[in-house]
Amino acid sequence: MSVFICPVCGEKLEITGNTYLCSKGHSFDRAKSGYVNLLLSKHIGKTVHGDNKLMVQARRSFLDKGYYAPLCDALCEAVIKNINGQTILDAGCGEGYYTSAIIGKLEAENKAAQVCGIDISKAAVEYSAKRCKSAELAVASVFHIPVAESSCDMLVTLFAPYCGEEFLRVLKKDGVMIMAIPSADHLWELKKAIYDTPYKNEVKPYELEGFGLIEKKHIKYDMELDSQEDIDALFSMTPYYYRTGREQQERLAGLGQLTTTADFELLVYRKF
């Protein structure tokens, strides 16, 4: 039995060969790399949804070089500290960097858990499926998560859109949500290199409806990017990539080297 439910009717999905099938006859084929596409056309916008292949490759290259390793390590420690059941959902799993690290940490600590992940980017989920062979992965939106009500013990959301209604729906009572967000100084030097008048990130109040904050950790350090390739990869991972014109992009293209601040908030919540 799959952890996922049918996105059409909400019935449970069973895996038969390479097909996900519900009791009402809706079927979804599993790709060769192992993921299933459960994203319905009515759940996507008119524009391109999710990161494209080039952006996913850039992020994979950047993350695999360890620039965000302190955040990843803190995330894995939080998972081990707060795990209280069998099912962990990575809501916005991307190319699988953090998902894979969580699986590795669980194995190292001899903790048994079913790890699943969703992302709206097909290109990202395909990479994730190749990296995370033991995880169950699907192309899907965090605003229409194809898992049953109260079916997850833990939900991880890293820089992904926040959908409180769905997150509360899929988490069990007393379930744990671990969230990572950029803090005030995140990538400050990168922004100074691009913009004439950069602004600090706004850190919103931690209170979230239906959740109680049980732990928070501030992670801040300098990153030394010694190649234009890494600078470009980092830039393509950020919202600034979509918000800059040719002039700002040309400024960045000539840097060659950059030291910039990594500044994160890792927040742990429990569902009321």
VOBA-1610 file (N, C-alpha, C; in pm, whole numbers, padded with zeros to 5 digits, always signed):
BEGIN
Met+00084-00120+00000Met+00000+00000+00000Met+00088+00125+00000Ser+00053+00220-00083Ser+00127+00345-00092Ser+00086+00440+00021Val+00176+00530+00058Val+00140+00637+00151Val+00051+00740+00081Phe+00055+00743-00051Phe-00020+00843-00126Phe-00165+00799-00149Ile-00250+00899-00169Ile-00390+00875-00204Ile-00416+00928-00344Cys-00524+00885-00402Cys-00561+00928-00536Cys-00594+01078-00534Pro-00531+01158-00620Pro-00559+01301-00622Pro-00695+01334-00682Val-00758+01237-00748Val-00889+01259-00810Val-01001+01238-00710Cys-00997+01123-00639Cys-01110+01089-00551Cys-01071+01074-00404Gly-00943+01072-00372Gly-00901+01063-00234Gly-00891+00923-00178Glu-00917+00821-00260Glu-00905+00682-00214Glu-00758+00643-00203Lys-00731+00540-00123Lys-00594+00492-00108Lys-00543+00436-00240Leu-00412+00449-00260Leu-00349+00396-00379Leu-00272+00268-00346Glu-00283+00170-00431Glu-00203+00049-00420Glu-00108+00042-00538Ile+00011-00014-00513Ile+00112-00025-00618Ile+00108-00166-00676Thr+00081-00173-00804Thr+00083-00300-00875Thr+00180-00287-00991Gly+00295-00352-00978Gly+00398-00335-01080Gly+00446-00192-01082Asn+00429-00124-01193Asn+00468+00016-01205Asn+00346+00108-01212Thr+00236+00063-01156Thr+00113+00142-01160Thr+00057+00164-01020Tyr+00018+00288-00994Tyr-00056+00323-00873Tyr-00204+00319-00910Leu-00283+00243-00835Leu-00423+00223-00870Leu-00511+00237-00747Cys-00623+00311-00762Cys-00718+00323-00652Cys-00839+00234-00678Ser-00924+00219-00577Ser-01038+00128-00588Ser-01142+00174-00689Lys-01136+00301-00728Lys-01231+00353-00826Lys-01177+00352-00969Gly-01058+00291-00985Gly-01005+00271-01119Gly-00914+00380-01173His-00887+00484-01093His-00793+00585-01138His-00652+00529-01126Ser-00571+00547-01230Ser-00437+00488-01229Ser-00332+00591-01269Phe-00213+00570-01216Phe-00101+00661-01240Phe+00025+00576-01256Asp+00097+00598-01364Asp+00215+00518-01392Asp+00337+00571-01316Arg+00417+00478-01268Arg+00541+00515-01201Arg+00652+00527-01304Ala+00730+00634-01297Ala+00839+00657-01391Ala+00952+00558-01365Lys+01040+00543-01463Lys+01151+00450-01450Lys+01239+00482-01329Ser+01254+00610-01298Ser+01337+00650-01184Ser+01269+00625-01050Gly+01136+00598-01051Gly+01070+00556-00929Gly+00962+00645-00873Tyr+00947+00767-00926Tyr+00845+00858-00872Tyr+00713+00842-00949Val+00606+00899-00892Val+00477+00898-00960Val+00428+01042-00971Asn+00364+01076-01082Asn+00312+01211-01104Asn+00165+01214-01062Leu+00138+01282-00950Leu+00002+01295-00898Leu-00048+01440-00906Leu+00016+01519-00991Leu-00022+01659-01006Leu-00129+01672-01112Leu-00249+01714-01071Leu-00359+01733-01164Leu-00349+01870-01229Ser-00398+01879-01352Ser-00388+02005-01427Ser-00461+02119-01356Lys-00569+02087-01285Lys-00644+02193-01215Lys-00570+02246-01094His-00463+02179-01053His-00385+02222-00937His-00261+02301-00975Ile-00244+02331-01103Ile-00128+02406-01148Ile-00173+02534-01215Gly-00084+02633-01217Gly-00116+02759-01280Gly-00087+02757-01428Lys-00105+02872-01491Lys-00082+02881-01635Lys+00066+02895-01669Thr+00146+02940-01572Thr+00288+02957-01595Thr+00361+02826-01565Val+00491+02823-01598Val+00573+02704-01570Val+00572+02678-01420His+00545+02556-01381His+00535+02525-01240His+00661+02455-01189Gly+00716+02510-01082Gly+00835+02450-01022Gly+00961+02487-01097Asp+01073+02444-01041Asp+01203+02474-01100Asp+01226+02393-01226Asn+01289+02454-01326Asn+01321+02381-01447Asn+01449+02301-01429Lys+01485+02224-01530Lys+01597+02131-01517Lys+01729+02204-01489Leu+01753+02316-01556Leu+01877+02389-01536Leu+01888+02441-01393Met+01778+02491-01339Met+01778+02541-01202Met+01800+02428-01102Val+01737+02314-01129Val+01753+02199-01040Val+01898+02150-01042Gln+01958+02146-01159Gln+02098+02104-01169Gln+02191+02199-01095Ala+02164+02329-01107Ala+02245+02428-01038Ala+02234+02411-00887Arg+02113+02392-00837Arg+02093+02375-00693Arg+02158+02246-00644Arg+02146+02141-00721Arg+02208+02014-00682Arg+02359+02030-00672Ser+02419+02097-00770Ser+02563+02119-00769Ser+02606+02201-00649Phe+02531+02307-00620Phe+02565+02395-00509Phe+02552+02322-00375Leu+02441+02255-00354Leu+02418+02188-00227Leu+02515+02072-00205Asp+02547+02000-00311Asp+02637+01885-00298Asp+02779+01927-00261Lys+02812+02055-00279Lys+02944+02104-00237Lys+02948+02141-00089Gly+02834+02127-00021Gly+02832+02142+00124Gly+02811+02282+00177Tyr+02773+02376+00093Tyr+02757+02514+00139Tyr+02648+02528+00246Tyr+02544+02444+00237Tyr+02437+02450+00336Tyr+02443+02333+00434Ala+02559+02270+00446Ala+02574+02155+00534Ala+02540+02184+00680Pro+02576+02301+00736Pro+02537+02328+00875Pro+02386+02326+00897Leu+02311+02378+00800Leu+02165+02372+00809Leu+02117+02228+00799Cys+02172+02154+00703Cys+02132+02014+00683Cys+02159+01931+00809Asp+02274+01953+00871Asp+02308+01879+00993Asp+02210+01912+01106Ala+02177+02041+01119Ala+02083+02082+01224Ala+01945+02023+01199Leu+01904+02019+01073Leu+01776+01959+01036Leu+01772+01812+01077Cys+01875+01739+01041Cys+01878+01595+01071Cys+01876+01570+01222Glu+01947+01652+01297Glu+01945+01638+01443Glu+01805+01665+01497Ala+01737+01764+01441Ala+01601+01795+01486Ala+01506+01681+01455Val+01525+01618+01339Val+01440+01503+01303Val+01458+01390+01403Ile+01583+01357+01434Ile+01610+01248+01528Ile+01558+01282+01667Lys+01574+01404+01709Lys+01532+01447+01842Lys+01380+01441+01858Asn+01308+01470+01750Asn+01162+01486+01761Asn+01081+01376+01694Ile+01146+01278+01635Ile+01071+01173+01567Ile+00986+01096+01667Asn+00860+01080+01633Asn+00767+01014+01727Asn+00674+00917+01655Gly+00717+00870+01537Gly+00632+00779+01463Gly+00702+00729+01339Gln+00624+00682+01244Gln+00681+00609+01131Gln+00682+00684+00998Thr+00603+00789+00981Thr+00588+00851+00850Thr+00635+00996+00851Ile+00733+01025+00766Ile+00788+01159+00752Ile+00762+01208+00610Leu+00702+01327+00597Leu+00674+01386+00466Leu+00762+01508+00446Asp+00839+01508+00337Asp+00915+01625+00297Asp+00829+01700+00195Ala+00768+01809+00240Ala+00675+01886+00156Ala+00751+01995+00082Gly+00793+01962-00040Gly+00879+02049-00119Gly+01020+01994-00119Cys+01034+01867-00156Cys+01159+01794-00139Cys+01268+01835-00237Gly+01231+01907-00344Gly+01332+01948-00441Gly+01403+01829-00501Glu+01534+01844-00518Glu+01613+01739-00582Glu+01662+01634-00482Gly+01618+01644-00356Gly+01640+01536-00261Gly+01761+01549-00171Tyr+01828+01662-00170Tyr+01947+01680-00087Tyr+01915+01658+00061Tyr+01813+01726+00110Tyr+01778+01714+00252Tyr+01707+01582+00280Thr+01623+01538+00188Thr+01553+01411+00204Thr+01652+01297+00220Ser+01752+01295+00134Ser+01855+01192+00140Ser+01932+01197+00271Ala+01962+01317+00317Ala+02035+01332+00443Ala+01953+01281+00561Ile+01823+01308+00559Ile+01735+01259+00666Ile+01734+01106+00667Ile+01723+01046+00550Ile+01723+00899+00541Ile+01854+00843+00594Gly+01965+00905+00556Gly+02095+00860+00603Gly+02110+00871+00754Lys+02059+00978+00811Lys+02066+00997+00956Lys+01979+00896+01029Leu+01861+00869+00976Leu+01773+00768+01036Leu+01841+00631+01036Glu+01903+00597+00925Glu+01972+00469+00916Glu+02089+00463+01014Ala+02165+00572+01026Ala+02279+00576+01117Ala+02237+00562+01263Glu+02118+00613+01294Glu+02067+00608+01431Glu+01976+00487+01455Asn+01966+00398+01355Asn+01881+00279+01365Asn+01736+00314+01396Lys+01688+00420+01331Lys+01549+00463+01346Lys+01471+00421+01222Ala+01365+00348+01243Ala+01283+00303+01130Ala+01175+00407+01101Ala+01165+00449+00976Ala+01061+00544+00936Ala+01039+00535+00787Gln+00917+00565+00746Gln+00883+00572+00605Gln+00895+00717+00563Val+00985+00745+00471Val+01008+00881+00425Val+00945+00898+00286Cys+00863+01000+00272Cys+00804+01030+00143Cys+00823+01179+00114Gly+00813+01214-00012Gly+00835+01353-00049Gly+00753+01393-00170Ile+00719+01521-00176Ile+00649+01576-00291Ile+00715+01706-00334Asp+00705+01736-00462Asp+00749+01866-00513Asp+00671+01891-00642Ile+00646+02018-00670Ile+00568+02052-00789Ile+00653+02046-00915Ser+00786+02042-00899Ser+00876+02036-01012Ser+00905+01891-01050Lys+00864+01852-01168Lys+00891+01717-01217Lys+01040+01692-01230Ala+01113+01793-01278Ala+01258+01778-01293Ala+01325+01753-01158Ala+01279+01824-01054Ala+01337+01806-00921Ala+01306+01668-00865Val+01182+01624-00879Val+01143+01495-00823Val+01217+01380-00894Glu+01242+01397-01021Glu+01316+01293-01094Glu+01457+01278-01038Tyr+01524+01388-01010Tyr+01656+01382-00947Tyr+01646+01322-00807Ser+01543+01363-00734Ser+01524+01312-00598Ser+01504+01161-00597Ala+01428+01110-00694Ala+01402+00966-00702Ala+01530+00888-00727Lys+01619+00944-00807Lys+01746+00877-00834Lys+01838+00879-00712Arg+01824+00984-00630Arg+01909+00997-00511Arg+01853+00920-00392Cys+01721+00918-00378Cys+01657+00862-00258Cys+01578+00737-00296Lys+01647+00627-00316Lys+01583+00504-00365Lys+01480+00448-00268Ser+01497+00472-00139Ser+01406+00413-00040Ser+01286+00501-00009Ala+01285+00624-00061Ala+01173+00716-00035Ala+01064+00698-00139Glu+00941+00726-00100Glu+00829+00726-00195Glu+00804+00871-00235Leu+00812+00899-00364Leu+00813+01036-00412Leu+00707+01060-00519Ala+00653+01181-00517Ala+00549+01216-00614Ala+00561+01361-00656Val+00527+01387-00780Val+00507+01524-00827Val+00370+01567-00777Ala+00367+01671-00696Ala+00241+01718-00638Ala+00262+01856-00577Ser+00153+01925-00552Ser+00158+02058-00492Ser+00139+02050-00341Val+00211+02137-00267Val+00191+02142-00122Val+00053+02196-00086Phe-00015+02256-00183Phe-00150+02307-00159Phe-00257+02201-00186His-00215+02087-00238His-00304+01973-00261His-00223+01846-00237Ile-00187+01820-00113Ile-00097+01709-00080Ile-00173+01576-00092Pro-00124+01484-00175Pro-00196+01358-00196Pro-00166+01252-00090Val-00188+01287+00036Val-00182+01190+00145Val-00305+01209+00232Ala-00341+01104+00304Ala-00466+01106+00380Ala-00456+01196+00503Glu-00572+01235+00552Glu-00581+01315+00674Glu-00517+01240+00790Ser-00439+01312+00870Ser-00376+01258+00992Ser-00294+01132+00964Ser-00219+01135+00854Ser-00141+01017+00816Ser+00009+01034+00838Cys+00054+01155+00872Cys+00197+01181+00885Cys+00233+01214+01031Asp+00342+01157+01077Asp+00392+01187+01211Asp+00479+01312+01212Met+00545+01338+01100Met+00635+01453+01090Met+00630+01509+00950Leu+00636+01641+00940Leu+00640+01710+00811Leu+00758+01805+00811Val+00836+01801+00705Val+00951+01890+00689Val+00923+01984+00573Thr+00944+02113+00593Thr+00923+02211+00486Thr+01039+02310+00487Leu+01117+02308+00381Leu+01239+02388+00373Leu+01231+02486+00257Phe+01210+02613+00289Phe+01204+02720+00190Phe+01091+02699+00088Ala+00997+02615+00119Ala+00885+02588+00030Ala+00767+02676+00069Pro+00669+02693-00020Pro+00549+02768+00017Pro+00481+02706+00139Tyr+00428+02792+00226Tyr+00361+02743+00347Tyr+00212+02732+00323Cys+00158+02614+00350Cys+00014+02593+00339Cys-00034+02531+00470Gly-00066+02617+00565Gly-00101+02571+00699Gly-00220+02476+00702Glu-00319+02504+00620Glu-00439+02420+00619Glu-00406+02276+00580Glu-00326+02260+00476Glu-00289+02126+00431Glu-00192+02059+00529Phe-00098+02135+00582Phe-00003+02077+00676Phe-00074+02026+00801Leu-00170+02102+00849Leu-00248+02058+00966Leu-00332+01936+00931Arg-00385+01933+00811Arg-00470+01820+00771Arg-00393+01689+00770Val-00273+01688+00713Val-00202+01562+00695Val-00128+01516+00820Leu-00100+01607+00913Leu-00029+01569+01035Leu-00123+01508+01138Lys-00074+01408+01209Lys-00148+01351+01320Lys-00151+01450+01437Lys-00240+01427+01532Lys-00240+01506+01654Lys-00106+01490+01723Asp-00049+01600+01768Asp+00085+01603+01828Asp+00196+01577+01728Gly+00162+01576+01598Gly+00263+01562+01495Gly+00358+01681+01493Val+00477+01661+01440Val+00582+01762+01442Val+00605+01817+01303Met+00619+01950+01294Met+00657+02015+01169Met+00790+02085+01190Ile+00886+02059+01101Ile+01016+02125+01105Ile+01027+02215+00982Met+01054+02341+01007Met+01054+02441+00900Met+01187+02516+00899Ala+01241+02541+00780Ala+01359+02626+00765Ala+01322+02747+00682Ile+01361+02865+00731Ile+01334+02990+00660Ile+01460+03075+00661Pro+01477+03163+00562Pro+01591+03255+00565Pro+01572+03359+00674Ser+01679+03392+00744Ser+01674+03497+00846Ser+01718+03630+00787Ala+01730+03731+00871Ala+01744+03870+00824Ala+01864+03892+00733Asp+01979+03834+00767Asp+02102+03864+00693Asp+02135+03763+00584His+02043+03672+00553His+02074+03567+00457His+02110+03625+00320Leu+02229+03591+00272Leu+02282+03631+00142Leu+02293+03783+00128Trp+02323+03851+00237Trp+02327+03997+00237Trp+02431+04049+00137Glu+02549+03990+00136Glu+02655+04037+00047Glu+02622+04010-00100Leu+02552+03900-00125Leu+02506+03873-00261Leu+02409+03982-00306Lys+02318+04019-00220Lys+02222+04124-00254Lys+02291+04259-00275Lys+02394+04287-00194Lys+02468+04413-00211Lys+02541+04417-00345Ala+02583+04301-00392Ala+02652+04295-00521Ala+02557+04317-00638Ile+02430+04289-00616Ile+02331+04299-00724Ile+02259+04433-00723Tyr+02213+04475-00604Tyr+02121+04588-00594Tyr+02192+04714-00543Asp+02144+04830-00586Asp+02195+04957-00535Asp+02148+04980-00393Thr+02023+04942-00363Thr+01967+04961-00229Thr+01906+04830-00180Pro+01987+04737-00136Pro+01935+04608-00089Pro+01862+04622+00044Tyr+01775+04526+00072Tyr+01700+04525+00196Tyr+01723+04393+00268Lys+01722+04401+00401Lys+01731+04280+00482Lys+01603+04198+00464Asn+01613+04067+00487Asn+01494+03982+00481Asn+01402+04012+00598Glu+01275+04010+00572Glu+01177+04026+00680Glu+01150+03890+00744Val+01173+03882+00872Val+01146+03758+00946Val+01010+03774+01013Lys+00913+03698+00967Lys+00778+03711+01018Lys+00764+03648+01157Pro+00660+03685+01232Pro+00638+03623+01363Pro+00631+03471+01354Tyr+00680+03406+01457Tyr+00688+03260+01456Tyr+00553+03192+01478Glu+00455+03265+01532Glu+00327+03203+01564Glu+00255+03156+01438Leu+00208+03031+01441Leu+00132+02974+01330Leu+00006+02910+01386Glu-00106+02936+01321Glu-00234+02883+01368Glu-00233+02731+01367Gly-00273+02674+01481Gly-00282+02529+01493Gly-00154+02462+01539Phe-00045+02540+01550Phe+00083+02485+01590Phe+00138+02558+01711Gly+00216+02487+01790Gly+00290+02547+01900Gly+00439+02535+01874Leu+00513+02645+01885Leu+00658+02642+01864Leu+00725+02576+01983Ile+00801+02470+01959Ile+00866+02398+02069Ile+01018+02414+02067Glu+01072+02461+01956Glu+01217+02477+01949Glu+01252+02568+01832Lys+01356+02648+01848Lys+01406+02729+01737Lys+01558+02737+01746Lys+01620+02738+01632Lys+01766+02744+01626Lys+01808+02841+01518His+01899+02932+01554His+01951+03029+01459His+02086+02978+01407Ile+02098+02965+01276Ile+02219+02912+01213Ile+02277+03020+01122Lys+02396+03068+01155Lys+02455+03179+01079Lys+02605+03157+01063Tyr+02653+03173+00940Tyr+02796+03154+00912Tyr+02828+03217+00777Asp+02957+03233+00749Asp+03001+03287+00621Asp+03027+03175+00521Met+02988+03198+00398Met+03018+03105+00289Met+03116+03171+00193Glu+03223+03102+00161Glu+03321+03152+00065Glu+03302+03081-00068Leu+03250+03153-00165Leu+03227+03099-00298Leu+03345+03138-00387Asp+03424+03041-00427Asp+03550+03068-00495Asp+03542+03054-00647Ser+03423+03034-00701Ser+03410+03022-00846Ser+03284+03092-00892Gln+03288+03141-01015Gln+03170+03204-01073Gln+03057+03102-01088Glu+03094+02978-01113Glu+02994+02871-01126Glu+02911+02858-01000Asp+02977+02862-00883Asp+02903+02849-00757Asp+02820+02973-00728Ile+02872+03090-00764Ile+02796+03213-00746Ile+02670+03210-00831Asp+02685+03169-00956Asp+02571+03162-01047Asp+02470+03058-00999Ala+02519+02946-00947Ala+02429+02841-00898Ala+02349+02891-00779Leu+02416+02960-00687Leu+02346+03015-00571Leu+02242+03117-00614Phe+02279+03204-00705Phe+02187+03307-00753Phe+02062+03244-00813Ser+02079+03137-00889Ser+01965+03074-00956Ser+01871+03006-00858Met+01918+02981-00735Met+01835+02919-00632Met+01746+03020-00560Thr+01772+03148-00578Thr+01706+03251-00499Thr+01592+03317-00576Pro+01501+03383-00505Pro+01395+03459-00573Pro+01449+03575-00655Tyr+01572+03622-00623Tyr+01629+03735-00695Tyr+01653+03702-00841Tyr+01667+03574-00870Tyr+01690+03529-01008Tyr+01577+03576-01098Tyr+01455+03579-01044Tyr+01338+03618-01123Tyr+01314+03769-01121Arg+01381+03837-01029Arg+01347+03978-01004Arg+01454+04075-01052Thr+01556+04027-01122Thr+01664+04114-01165Thr+01666+04126-01317Gly+01714+04240-01360Gly+01729+04263-01503Gly+01870+04230-01549Arg+01898+04259-01675Arg+02028+04227-01733Arg+02141+04300-01662Glu+02119+04426-01623Glu+02225+04504-01559Glu+02269+04440-01428Gln+02172+04401-01345Gln+02207+04338-01217Gln+02275+04203-01239Gln+02229+04127-01336Gln+02288+03997-01363Gln+02431+04010-01415Glu+02457+04115-01492Glu+02593+04138-01541Glu+02686+04175-01427Arg+02637+04248-01329Arg+02720+04278-01211Arg+02766+04150-01143Leu+02673+04060-01128Leu+02703+03934-01061Leu+02799+03849-01143Ala+02782+03852-01275Ala+02861+03766-01363Ala+03010+03799-01360Gly+03044+03919-01316Gly+03185+03959-01315Gly+03254+03944-01182Leu+03190+03886-01083Leu+03248+03880-00949Leu+03365+03781-00940Gly+03342+03657-00980Gly+03446+03555-00972Gly+03464+03493-00835Gln+03447+03573-00731Gln+03460+03525-00593Gln+03366+03606-00505Leu+03309+03541-00404Leu+03216+03611-00315Leu+03210+03543-00179Thr+03220+03623-00076Thr+03193+03574+00059Thr+03060+03633+00104Thr+02966+03547+00135Thr+02833+03595+00173Thr+02782+03520+00294Thr+02688+03579+00363Thr+02634+03524+00487Thr+02525+03422+00460Ala+02534+03309+00526Ala+02421+03215+00533Ala+02354+03237+00668Asp+02225+03260+00667Asp+02154+03298+00789Asp+02015+03234+00786Phe+01995+03134+00870Phe+01873+03055+00869Phe+01807+03051+01007Glu+01675+03028+01005Glu+01600+02993+01125Glu+01546+02852+01106Leu+01578+02762+01197Leu+01522+02629+01196Leu+01419+02622+01309Leu+01292+02601+01272Leu+01181+02610+01366Leu+01112+02476+01376Val+01084+02434+01500Val+01018+02305+01524Val+00884+02333+01593Tyr+00777+02284+01533Tyr+00641+02303+01584Tyr+00576+02170+01617Arg+00479+02175+01706Arg+00394+02059+01732Arg+00249+02098+01708Lys+00179+02009+01637Lys+00038+02034+01609Lys-00044+02019+01737Phe-00132+02114+01760Phe-00217+02109+01880Phe-00309+01989+01874
//
